[in-house]
């Protein structure tokens, strides 16, 4: 499997996924720290990929997502954006709504 296929598989198989520097308990940059704090405060489970320990993913994700910076949040296979977009959505209540809607959709399918 190519690295691009691996990335696409991760995005497809994780309803809420953030590519970040570090992990939610030990983020390695301020943007990743803010992004994961917002996700955690929304109350839904999410998956993460540490791009620092996965240099191939770090190098290739921007090609797959067509987004140059990290962190990158995907919900239900769609790129939401990075920390700035997440912050705007969080402050407007839209991020929690998006994540809650995603969880409700999964619960209805179960």
Backbone atoms as SQL, in Angstrom:
CREATE TABLE atoms (id INTEGER PRIMARY KEY, chain TEXT, resi INTEGER, resn TEXT, atom TEXT, x REAL, y REAL, z REAL);
INSERT INTO atoms VALUES
  (1, 'A', 1, 'UNK', 'N', 0.852, -1.181, 0.000),
  (2, 'A', 1, 'UNK', 'CA', 0.000, 0.000, 0.000),
  (3, 'A', 1, 'UNK', 'C', 0.896, 1.243, 0.000),
  (4, 'A', 2, 'UNK', 'N', 0.592, 2.197, -0.870),
  (5, 'A', 2, 'UNK', 'CA', 1.378, 3.430, -0.915),
  (6, 'A', 2, 'UNK', 'C', 1.039, 4.300, 0.296),
  (7, 'A', 3, 'UNK', 'N', 1.882, 5.275, 0.560),
  (8, 'A', 3, 'UNK', 'CA', 1.631, 6.172, 1.696),
  (9, 'A', 3, 'UNK', 'C', 0.351, 6.982, 1.462),
  (10, 'A', 4, 'UNK', 'N', 0.095, 7.345, 0.195),
  (11, 'A', 4, 'UNK', 'CA', -1.146, 8.065, -0.111),
  (12, 'A', 4, 'UNK', 'C', -2.359, 7.197, 0.193),
  (13, 'A', 5, 'UNK', 'N', -2.276, 5.892, -0.139),
  (14, 'A', 5, 'UNK', 'CA', -3.373, 4.971, 0.158),
  (15, 'A', 5, 'UNK', 'C', -3.548, 4.807, 1.667),
  (16, 'A', 6, 'UNK', 'N', -2.442, 4.772, 2.399),
  (17, 'A', 6, 'UNK', 'CA', -2.502, 4.670, 3.853),
  (18, 'A', 6, 'UNK', 'C', -3.230, 5.876, 4.434),
  (19, 'A', 7, 'UNK', 'N', -2.880, 7.078, 3.958),
  (20, 'A', 7, 'UNK', 'CA', -3.524, 8.315, 4.433),
  (21, 'A', 7, 'UNK', 'C', -5.017, 8.281, 4.117),
  (22, 'A', 8, 'UNK', 'N', -5.360, 7.930, 2.884),
  (23, 'A', 8, 'UNK', 'CA', -6.777, 7.874, 2.491),
  (24, 'A', 8, 'UNK', 'C', -7.534, 6.853, 3.336),
  (25, 'A', 9, 'UNK', 'N', -6.894, 5.736, 3.646),
  (26, 'A', 9, 'UNK', 'CA', -7.500, 4.710, 4.483),
  (27, 'A', 9, 'UNK', 'C', -7.726, 5.233, 5.909),
  (28, 'A', 10, 'UNK', 'N', -6.745, 5.952, 6.458),
  (29, 'A', 10, 'UNK', 'CA', -6.899, 6.527, 7.798),
  (30, 'A', 10, 'UNK', 'C', -8.076, 7.499, 7.824),
  (31, 'A', 11, 'UNK', 'N', -8.163, 8.345, 6.817),
  (32, 'A', 11, 'UNK', 'CA', -9.230, 9.349, 6.755),
  (33, 'A', 11, 'UNK', 'C', -10.591, 8.662, 6.627),
  (34, 'A', 12, 'UNK', 'N', -10.657, 7.623, 5.816),
  (35, 'A', 12, 'UNK', 'CA', -11.915, 6.905, 5.589),
  (36, 'A', 12, 'UNK', 'C', -12.367, 6.137, 6.831),
  (37, 'A', 13, 'UNK', 'N', -11.432, 5.562, 7.573),
  (38, 'A', 13, 'UNK', 'CA', -11.776, 4.666, 8.670),
  (39, 'A', 13, 'UNK', 'C', -11.831, 5.320, 10.042),
  (40, 'A', 14, 'UNK', 'N', -11.595, 6.618, 10.126),
  (41, 'A', 14, 'UNK', 'CA', -11.666, 7.346, 11.396),
  (42, 'A', 14, 'UNK', 'C', -12.605, 8.534, 11.218),
  (43, 'A', 15, 'UNK', 'N', -13.814, 8.441, 11.762),
  (44, 'A', 15, 'UNK', 'CA', -14.805, 9.503, 11.536),
  (45, 'A', 15, 'UNK', 'C', -14.329, 10.896, 11.947),
  (46, 'A', 16, 'UNK', 'N', -13.580, 10.982, 13.045),
  (47, 'A', 16, 'UNK', 'CA', -13.008, 12.258, 13.477),
  (48, 'A', 16, 'UNK', 'C', -11.517, 12.009, 13.653),
  (49, 'A', 17, 'UNK', 'N', -10.720, 12.646, 12.816),
  (50, 'A', 17, 'UNK', 'CA', -9.275, 12.383, 12.777),
  (51, 'A', 17, 'UNK', 'C', -8.516, 13.687, 12.671),
  (52, 'A', 18, 'UNK', 'N', -7.512, 13.841, 13.524),
  (53, 'A', 18, 'UNK', 'CA', -6.644, 15.013, 13.437),
  (54, 'A', 18, 'UNK', 'C', -5.209, 14.554, 13.217),
  (55, 'A', 19, 'UNK', 'N', -4.587, 15.140, 12.208),
  (56, 'A', 19, 'UNK', 'CA', -3.156, 14.973, 11.979),
  (57, 'A', 19, 'UNK', 'C', -2.494, 16.125, 12.712),
  (58, 'A', 20, 'UNK', 'N', -1.595, 15.802, 13.613),
  (59, 'A', 20, 'UNK', 'CA', -1.053, 16.825, 14.504),
  (60, 'A', 20, 'UNK', 'C', 0.408, 16.547, 14.825),
  (61, 'A', 21, 'UNK', 'N', 1.039, 17.509, 15.453),
  (62, 'A', 21, 'UNK', 'CA', 2.408, 17.344, 15.950),
  (63, 'A', 21, 'UNK', 'C', 2.314, 16.901, 17.397),
  (64, 'A', 22, 'UNK', 'N', 2.738, 15.662, 17.659),
  (65, 'A', 22, 'UNK', 'CA', 2.646, 15.097, 18.996),
  (66, 'A', 22, 'UNK', 'C', 1.364, 14.311, 19.154),
  (67, 'A', 23, 'UNK', 'N', 0.878, 14.239, 20.391),
  (68, 'A', 23, 'UNK', 'CA', -0.381, 13.544, 20.661),
  (69, 'A', 23, 'UNK', 'C', -1.234, 14.432, 21.558),
  (70, 'A', 24, 'UNK', 'N', -2.510, 14.111, 21.716),
  (71, 'A', 24, 'UNK', 'CA', -3.388, 14.993, 22.496),
  (72, 'A', 24, 'UNK', 'C', -2.901, 15.265, 23.917),
  (73, 'A', 25, 'UNK', 'N', -2.210, 14.309, 24.533),
  (74, 'A', 25, 'UNK', 'CA', -1.714, 14.515, 25.891),
  (75, 'A', 25, 'UNK', 'C', -0.381, 15.246, 25.926),
  (76, 'A', 26, 'UNK', 'N', 0.365, 15.199, 24.835),
  (77, 'A', 26, 'UNK', 'CA', 1.645, 15.896, 24.742),
  (78, 'A', 26, 'UNK', 'C', 1.819, 16.511, 23.355),
  (79, 'A', 27, 'UNK', 'N', 1.025, 17.528, 23.042),
  (80, 'A', 27, 'UNK', 'CA', 1.184, 18.181, 21.741),
  (81, 'A', 27, 'UNK', 'C', 2.561, 18.835, 21.643),
  (82, 'A', 28, 'UNK', 'N', 3.092, 18.852, 20.437),
  (83, 'A', 28, 'UNK', 'CA', 4.435, 19.379, 20.231),
  (84, 'A', 28, 'UNK', 'C', 4.451, 20.746, 19.558),
  (85, 'A', 29, 'UNK', 'N', 3.306, 21.377, 19.424),
  (86, 'A', 29, 'UNK', 'CA', 3.263, 22.771, 18.968),
  (87, 'A', 29, 'UNK', 'C', 1.987, 23.412, 19.488),
  (88, 'A', 30, 'UNK', 'N', 1.986, 24.710, 19.544),
  (89, 'A', 30, 'UNK', 'CA', 0.847, 25.441, 20.088),
  (90, 'A', 30, 'UNK', 'C', -0.432, 25.242, 19.295),
  (91, 'A', 31, 'UNK', 'N', -0.323, 25.157, 17.966),
  (92, 'A', 31, 'UNK', 'CA', -1.514, 24.976, 17.142),
  (93, 'A', 31, 'UNK', 'C', -2.142, 23.610, 17.397),
  (94, 'A', 32, 'UNK', 'N', -1.305, 22.576, 17.499),
  (95, 'A', 32, 'UNK', 'CA', -1.816, 21.237, 17.796),
  (96, 'A', 32, 'UNK', 'C', -2.431, 21.204, 19.197),
  (97, 'A', 33, 'UNK', 'N', -1.813, 21.901, 20.145),
  (98, 'A', 33, 'UNK', 'CA', -2.348, 21.955, 21.510),
  (99, 'A', 33, 'UNK', 'C', -3.734, 22.602, 21.512),
  (100, 'A', 34, 'UNK', 'N', -3.868, 23.744, 20.834),
  (101, 'A', 34, 'UNK', 'CA', -5.168, 24.429, 20.783),
  (102, 'A', 34, 'UNK', 'C', -6.218, 23.571, 20.093),
  (103, 'A', 35, 'UNK', 'N', -5.825, 22.947, 18.984),
  (104, 'A', 35, 'UNK', 'CA', -6.772, 22.141, 18.213),
  (105, 'A', 35, 'UNK', 'C', -7.291, 20.967, 19.035),
  (106, 'A', 36, 'UNK', 'N', -6.394, 20.276, 19.726),
  (107, 'A', 36, 'UNK', 'CA', -6.845, 19.112, 20.496),
  (108, 'A', 36, 'UNK', 'C', -7.648, 19.543, 21.723),
  (109, 'A', 37, 'UNK', 'N', -7.314, 20.676, 22.320),
  (110, 'A', 37, 'UNK', 'CA', -8.116, 21.175, 23.449),
  (111, 'A', 37, 'UNK', 'C', -9.547, 21.456, 23.002),
  (112, 'A', 38, 'UNK', 'N', -9.689, 22.047, 21.812),
  (113, 'A', 38, 'UNK', 'CA', -11.031, 22.323, 21.292),
  (114, 'A', 38, 'UNK', 'C', -11.782, 21.020, 21.040),
  (115, 'A', 39, 'UNK', 'N', -11.095, 20.045, 20.430),
  (116, 'A', 39, 'UNK', 'CA', -11.739, 18.758, 20.169),
  (117, 'A', 39, 'UNK', 'C', -12.166, 18.093, 21.465),
  (118, 'A', 40, 'UNK', 'N', -11.280, 18.074, 22.451),
  (119, 'A', 40, 'UNK', 'CA', -11.601, 17.429, 23.725),
  (120, 'A', 40, 'UNK', 'C', -12.782, 18.119, 24.407),
  (121, 'A', 41, 'UNK', 'N', -12.841, 19.430, 24.324),
  (122, 'A', 41, 'UNK', 'CA', -13.938, 20.140, 24.987),
  (123, 'A', 41, 'UNK', 'C', -15.271, 19.918, 24.284),
  (124, 'A', 42, 'UNK', 'N', -15.236, 19.460, 23.037),
  (125, 'A', 42, 'UNK', 'CA', -16.486, 19.154, 22.325),
  (126, 'A', 42, 'UNK', 'C', -17.071, 17.813, 22.752),
  (127, 'A', 43, 'UNK', 'N', -16.264, 16.965, 23.395),
  (128, 'A', 43, 'UNK', 'CA', -16.786, 15.765, 24.024),
  (129, 'A', 43, 'UNK', 'C', -16.930, 14.524, 23.162),
  (130, 'A', 44, 'UNK', 'N', -16.465, 14.545, 21.926),
  (131, 'A', 44, 'UNK', 'CA', -16.549, 13.350, 21.079),
  (132, 'A', 44, 'UNK', 'C', -15.170, 12.693, 20.975),
  (133, 'A', 45, 'UNK', 'N', -15.175, 11.370, 20.857),
  (134, 'A', 45, 'UNK', 'CA', -13.915, 10.650, 20.669),
  (135, 'A', 45, 'UNK', 'C', -13.338, 11.006, 19.308),
  (136, 'A', 46, 'UNK', 'N', -12.022, 11.079, 19.255),
  (137, 'A', 46, 'UNK', 'CA', -11.365, 11.342, 17.979),
  (138, 'A', 46, 'UNK', 'C', -10.059, 10.566, 17.918),
  (139, 'A', 47, 'UNK', 'N', -9.634, 10.298, 16.692),
  (140, 'A', 47, 'UNK', 'CA', -8.356, 9.628, 16.456),
  (141, 'A', 47, 'UNK', 'C', -7.331, 10.692, 16.089),
  (142, 'A', 48, 'UNK', 'N', -6.056, 10.337, 16.245),
  (143, 'A', 48, 'UNK', 'CA', -5.004, 11.269, 15.862),
  (144, 'A', 48, 'UNK', 'C', -3.857, 10.502, 15.227),
  (145, 'A', 49, 'UNK', 'N', -3.098, 11.219, 14.418),
  (146, 'A', 49, 'UNK', 'CA', -1.855, 10.700, 13.855),
  (147, 'A', 49, 'UNK', 'C', -0.787, 11.738, 14.151),
  (148, 'A', 50, 'UNK', 'N', 0.286, 11.294, 14.792),
  (149, 'A', 50, 'UNK', 'CA', 1.427, 12.159, 15.101),
  (150, 'A', 50, 'UNK', 'C', 2.315, 12.224, 13.863),
  (151, 'A', 51, 'UNK', 'N', 2.316, 13.369, 13.198),
  (152, 'A', 51, 'UNK', 'CA', 3.104, 13.494, 11.967),
  (153, 'A', 51, 'UNK', 'C', 4.603, 13.574, 12.248),
  (154, 'A', 52, 'UNK', 'N', 4.990, 13.911, 13.471),
  (155, 'A', 52, 'UNK', 'CA', 6.421, 13.970, 13.799),
  (156, 'A', 52, 'UNK', 'C', 7.026, 12.575, 13.844),
  (157, 'A', 53, 'UNK', 'N', 6.248, 11.586, 14.292),
  (158, 'A', 53, 'UNK', 'CA', 6.764, 10.220, 14.321),
  (159, 'A', 53, 'UNK', 'C', 6.422, 9.455, 13.043),
  (160, 'A', 54, 'UNK', 'N', 5.757, 10.120, 12.105),
  (161, 'A', 54, 'UNK', 'CA', 5.405, 9.539, 10.807),
  (162, 'A', 54, 'UNK', 'C', 5.828, 10.495, 9.687),
  (163, 'A', 55, 'UNK', 'N', 7.142, 10.607, 9.422),
  (164, 'A', 55, 'UNK', 'CA', 7.607, 11.596, 8.457),
  (165, 'A', 55, 'UNK', 'C', 7.054, 11.413, 7.045),
  (166, 'A', 56, 'UNK', 'N', 6.764, 10.175, 6.651),
  (167, 'A', 56, 'UNK', 'CA', 6.184, 9.967, 5.315),
  (168, 'A', 56, 'UNK', 'C', 4.786, 10.569, 5.233),
  (169, 'A', 57, 'UNK', 'N', 4.017, 10.419, 6.298),
  (170, 'A', 57, 'UNK', 'CA', 2.690, 11.026, 6.323),
  (171, 'A', 57, 'UNK', 'C', 2.830, 12.544, 6.325),
  (172, 'A', 58, 'UNK', 'N', 3.754, 13.057, 7.119),
  (173, 'A', 58, 'UNK', 'CA', 3.969, 14.512, 7.168),
  (174, 'A', 58, 'UNK', 'C', 4.310, 15.062, 5.792),
  (175, 'A', 59, 'UNK', 'N', 5.120, 14.331, 5.044),
  (176, 'A', 59, 'UNK', 'CA', 5.545, 14.798, 3.719),
  (177, 'A', 59, 'UNK', 'C', 4.440, 14.673, 2.675),
  (178, 'A', 60, 'UNK', 'N', 3.570, 13.685, 2.807),
  (179, 'A', 60, 'UNK', 'CA', 2.602, 13.397, 1.755),
  (180, 'A', 60, 'UNK', 'C', 1.178, 13.865, 2.022),
  (181, 'A', 61, 'UNK', 'N', 0.808, 14.075, 3.278),
  (182, 'A', 61, 'UNK', 'CA', -0.552, 14.508, 3.580),
  (183, 'A', 61, 'UNK', 'C', -0.945, 15.802, 2.858),
  (184, 'A', 62, 'UNK', 'N', -0.073, 16.820, 2.799),
  (185, 'A', 62, 'UNK', 'CA', -0.480, 18.037, 2.089),
  (186, 'A', 62, 'UNK', 'C', -0.851, 17.792, 0.620),
  (187, 'A', 63, 'UNK', 'N', -0.252, 16.795, -0.013),
  (188, 'A', 63, 'UNK', 'CA', -0.615, 16.467, -1.398),
  (189, 'A', 63, 'UNK', 'C', -1.996, 15.837, -1.450),
  (190, 'A', 64, 'UNK', 'N', -2.290, 14.957, -0.493),
  (191, 'A', 64, 'UNK', 'CA', -3.580, 14.263, -0.465),
  (192, 'A', 64, 'UNK', 'C', -4.704, 15.237, -0.109),
  (193, 'A', 65, 'UNK', 'N', -4.470, 16.063, 0.894),
  (194, 'A', 65, 'UNK', 'CA', -5.523, 16.955, 1.403),
  (195, 'A', 65, 'UNK', 'C', -5.587, 18.290, 0.669),
  (196, 'A', 66, 'UNK', 'N', -4.520, 18.615, -0.050),
  (197, 'A', 66, 'UNK', 'CA', -4.390, 19.931, -0.685),
  (198, 'A', 66, 'UNK', 'C', -4.459, 21.049, 0.350),
  (199, 'A', 67, 'UNK', 'N', -3.873, 20.773, 1.534),
  (200, 'A', 67, 'UNK', 'CA', -3.803, 21.741, 2.641),
  (201, 'A', 67, 'UNK', 'C', -2.367, 21.716, 3.145),
  (202, 'A', 68, 'UNK', 'N', -1.670, 22.860, 3.196),
  (203, 'A', 68, 'UNK', 'CA', -0.222, 22.837, 3.440),
  (204, 'A', 68, 'UNK', 'C', 0.227, 22.762, 4.898),
  (205, 'A', 69, 'UNK', 'N', -0.649, 23.085, 5.846),
  (206, 'A', 69, 'UNK', 'CA', -0.182, 23.229, 7.222),
  (207, 'A', 69, 'UNK', 'C', -0.787, 22.174, 8.143),
  (208, 'A', 70, 'UNK', 'N', -0.243, 22.100, 9.353),
  (209, 'A', 70, 'UNK', 'CA', -0.727, 21.190, 10.382),
  (210, 'A', 70, 'UNK', 'C', -1.098, 22.001, 11.609),
  (211, 'A', 71, 'UNK', 'N', -2.047, 21.530, 12.400),
  (212, 'A', 71, 'UNK', 'CA', -2.820, 20.302, 12.289),
  (213, 'A', 71, 'UNK', 'C', -3.839, 20.359, 11.163),
  (214, 'A', 72, 'UNK', 'N', -4.369, 19.179, 10.813),
  (215, 'A', 72, 'UNK', 'CA', -5.443, 19.060, 9.834),
  (216, 'A', 72, 'UNK', 'C', -6.527, 18.173, 10.439),
  (217, 'A', 73, 'UNK', 'N', -7.744, 18.679, 10.455),
  (218, 'A', 73, 'UNK', 'CA', -8.879, 17.938, 11.000),
  (219, 'A', 73, 'UNK', 'C', -9.757, 17.424, 9.868),
  (220, 'A', 74, 'UNK', 'N', -10.087, 16.134, 9.945),
  (221, 'A', 74, 'UNK', 'CA', -11.013, 15.509, 9.013),
  (222, 'A', 74, 'UNK', 'C', -12.206, 14.991, 9.796),
  (223, 'A', 75, 'UNK', 'N', -13.405, 15.240, 9.283),
  (224, 'A', 75, 'UNK', 'CA', -14.624, 14.714, 9.878),
  (225, 'A', 75, 'UNK', 'C', -15.418, 14.030, 8.774),
  (226, 'A', 76, 'UNK', 'N', -15.723, 12.764, 8.992),
  (227, 'A', 76, 'UNK', 'CA', -16.457, 11.954, 8.013),
  (228, 'A', 76, 'UNK', 'C', -15.820, 12.018, 6.631),
  (229, 'A', 77, 'UNK', 'N', -14.494, 11.930, 6.610),
  (230, 'A', 77, 'UNK', 'CA', -13.759, 11.874, 5.353),
  (231, 'A', 77, 'UNK', 'C', -13.514, 13.199, 4.676),
  (232, 'A', 78, 'UNK', 'N', -13.994, 14.279, 5.254),
  (233, 'A', 78, 'UNK', 'CA', -13.840, 15.606, 4.645),
  (234, 'A', 78, 'UNK', 'C', -12.892, 16.465, 5.467),
  (235, 'A', 79, 'UNK', 'N', -12.016, 17.188, 4.779),
  (236, 'A', 79, 'UNK', 'CA', -11.119, 18.121, 5.448),
  (237, 'A', 79, 'UNK', 'C', -11.931, 19.287, 5.991),
  (238, 'A', 80, 'UNK', 'N', -11.820, 19.522, 7.286),
  (239, 'A', 80, 'UNK', 'CA', -12.441, 20.690, 7.916),
  (240, 'A', 80, 'UNK', 'C', -11.484, 21.871, 7.800),
  (241, 'A', 81, 'UNK', 'N', -10.209, 21.631, 8.134),
  (242, 'A', 81, 'UNK', 'CA', -9.198, 22.672, 8.051),
  (243, 'A', 81, 'UNK', 'C', -8.219, 22.571, 9.195),
  (244, 'A', 82, 'UNK', 'N', -7.502, 23.657, 9.406),
  (245, 'A', 82, 'UNK', 'CA', -6.493, 23.714, 10.444),
  (246, 'A', 82, 'UNK', 'C', -6.980, 24.449, 11.672),
  (247, 'A', 83, 'UNK', 'N', -6.039, 24.849, 12.486),
  (248, 'A', 83, 'UNK', 'CA', -6.349, 25.442, 13.784),
  (249, 'A', 83, 'UNK', 'C', -7.175, 26.723, 13.667),
  (250, 'A', 84, 'UNK', 'N', -6.859, 27.582, 12.698),
  (251, 'A', 84, 'UNK', 'CA', -7.598, 28.841, 12.563),
  (252, 'A', 84, 'UNK', 'C', -9.069, 28.604, 12.244),
  (253, 'A', 85, 'UNK', 'N', -9.320, 27.697, 11.298),
  (254, 'A', 85, 'UNK', 'CA', -10.699, 27.388, 10.934),
  (255, 'A', 85, 'UNK', 'C', -11.406, 26.712, 12.096),
  (256, 'A', 86, 'UNK', 'N', -10.702, 25.791, 12.762),
  (257, 'A', 86, 'UNK', 'CA', -11.287, 25.123, 13.921),
  (258, 'A', 86, 'UNK', 'C', -11.651, 26.135, 15.001),
  (259, 'A', 87, 'UNK', 'N', -10.779, 27.123, 15.232),
  (260, 'A', 87, 'UNK', 'CA', -11.036, 28.139, 16.254),
  (261, 'A', 87, 'UNK', 'C', -12.288, 28.944, 15.922),
  (262, 'A', 88, 'UNK', 'N', -12.411, 29.375, 14.664),
  (263, 'A', 88, 'UNK', 'CA', -13.597, 30.120, 14.246),
  (264, 'A', 88, 'UNK', 'C', -14.857, 29.288, 14.442),
  (265, 'A', 89, 'UNK', 'N', -14.793, 28.022, 14.033),
  (266, 'A', 89, 'UNK', 'CA', -15.951, 27.140, 14.170),
  (267, 'A', 89, 'UNK', 'C', -16.273, 26.878, 15.638),
  (268, 'A', 90, 'UNK', 'N', -15.238, 26.683, 16.445),
  (269, 'A', 90, 'UNK', 'CA', -15.427, 26.419, 17.870),
  (270, 'A', 90, 'UNK', 'C', -16.115, 27.598, 18.543),
  (271, 'A', 91, 'UNK', 'N', -15.619, 28.799, 18.276),
  (272, 'A', 91, 'UNK', 'CA', -16.174, 29.996, 18.912),
  (273, 'A', 91, 'UNK', 'C', -17.622, 30.248, 18.497),
  (274, 'A', 92, 'UNK', 'N', -17.987, 29.803, 17.285),
  (275, 'A', 92, 'UNK', 'CA', -19.364, 29.977, 16.796),
  (276, 'A', 92, 'UNK', 'C', -20.268, 28.810, 17.191),
  (277, 'A', 93, 'UNK', 'N', -19.710, 27.780, 17.860),
  (278, 'A', 93, 'UNK', 'CA', -20.495, 26.610, 18.228),
  (279, 'A', 93, 'UNK', 'C', -20.644, 25.596, 17.099),
  (280, 'A', 94, 'UNK', 'N', -20.013, 25.882, 15.955),
  (281, 'A', 94, 'UNK', 'CA', -20.162, 25.024, 14.778),
  (282, 'A', 94, 'UNK', 'C', -19.327, 23.750, 14.867),
  (283, 'A', 95, 'UNK', 'N', -18.193, 23.808, 15.536),
  (284, 'A', 95, 'UNK', 'CA', -17.338, 22.620, 15.626),
  (285, 'A', 95, 'UNK', 'C', -18.026, 21.548, 16.455),
  (286, 'A', 96, 'UNK', 'N', -18.551, 21.910, 17.608),
  (287, 'A', 96, 'UNK', 'CA', -19.261, 20.941, 18.443),
  (288, 'A', 96, 'UNK', 'C', -20.440, 20.362, 17.681),
  (289, 'A', 97, 'UNK', 'N', -21.172, 21.194, 16.978),
  (290, 'A', 97, 'UNK', 'CA', -22.329, 20.730, 16.210),
  (291, 'A', 97, 'UNK', 'C', -21.900, 19.734, 15.135),
  (292, 'A', 98, 'UNK', 'N', -20.817, 20.029, 14.431),
  (293, 'A', 98, 'UNK', 'CA', -20.302, 19.137, 13.392),
  (294, 'A', 98, 'UNK', 'C', -19.916, 17.784, 13.983),
  (295, 'A', 99, 'UNK', 'N', -19.215, 17.801, 15.104),
  (296, 'A', 99, 'UNK', 'CA', -18.771, 16.562, 15.732),
  (297, 'A', 99, 'UNK', 'C', -19.956, 15.785, 16.315),
  (298, 'A', 100, 'UNK', 'N', -20.909, 16.492, 16.919),
  (299, 'A', 100, 'UNK', 'CA', -22.101, 15.836, 17.458),
  (300, 'A', 100, 'UNK', 'C', -22.926, 15.212, 16.332),
  (301, 'A', 101, 'UNK', 'N', -23.054, 15.911, 15.205),
  (302, 'A', 101, 'UNK', 'CA', -23.796, 15.383, 14.062),
  (303, 'A', 101, 'UNK', 'C', -23.118, 14.124, 13.521),
  (304, 'A', 102, 'UNK', 'N', -21.803, 14.142, 13.473),
  (305, 'A', 102, 'UNK', 'CA', -21.042, 12.982, 13.004),
  (306, 'A', 102, 'UNK', 'C', -21.291, 11.784, 13.918),
  (307, 'A', 103, 'UNK', 'N', -21.245, 12.012, 15.228),
  (308, 'A', 103, 'UNK', 'CA', -21.478, 10.930, 16.192),
  (309, 'A', 103, 'UNK', 'C', -22.910, 10.410, 16.098),
  (310, 'A', 104, 'UNK', 'N', -23.874, 11.309, 15.913),
  (311, 'A', 104, 'UNK', 'CA', -25.279, 10.897, 15.806),
  (312, 'A', 104, 'UNK', 'C', -25.495, 10.052, 14.548),
  (313, 'A', 105, 'UNK', 'N', -24.839, 10.428, 13.482),
  (314, 'A', 105, 'UNK', 'CA', -24.955, 9.665, 12.239),
  (315, 'A', 105, 'UNK', 'C', -24.413, 8.255, 12.417),
  (316, 'A', 106, 'UNK', 'N', -23.280, 8.136, 13.100),
  (317, 'A', 106, 'UNK', 'CA', -22.689, 6.810, 13.359),
  (318, 'A', 106, 'UNK', 'C', -23.590, 5.987, 14.274),
  (319, 'A', 107, 'UNK', 'N', -24.167, 6.624, 15.296),
  (320, 'A', 107, 'UNK', 'CA', -25.050, 5.914, 16.228),
  (321, 'A', 107, 'UNK', 'C', -26.285, 5.391, 15.504),
  (322, 'A', 108, 'UNK', 'N', -26.800, 6.168, 14.572),
  (323, 'A', 108, 'UNK', 'CA', -27.996, 5.764, 13.822),
  (324, 'A', 108, 'UNK', 'C', -27.687, 4.582, 12.897),
  (325, 'A', 109, 'UNK', 'N', -26.451, 4.490, 12.439),
  (326, 'A', 109, 'UNK', 'CA', -26.059, 3.402, 11.540),
  (327, 'A', 109, 'UNK', 'C', -25.739, 2.117, 12.306),
  (328, 'A', 110, 'UNK', 'N', -25.504, 2.231, 13.607),
  (329, 'A', 110, 'UNK', 'CA', -25.103, 1.055, 14.405),
  (330, 'A', 110, 'UNK', 'C', -26.270, 0.152, 14.713);
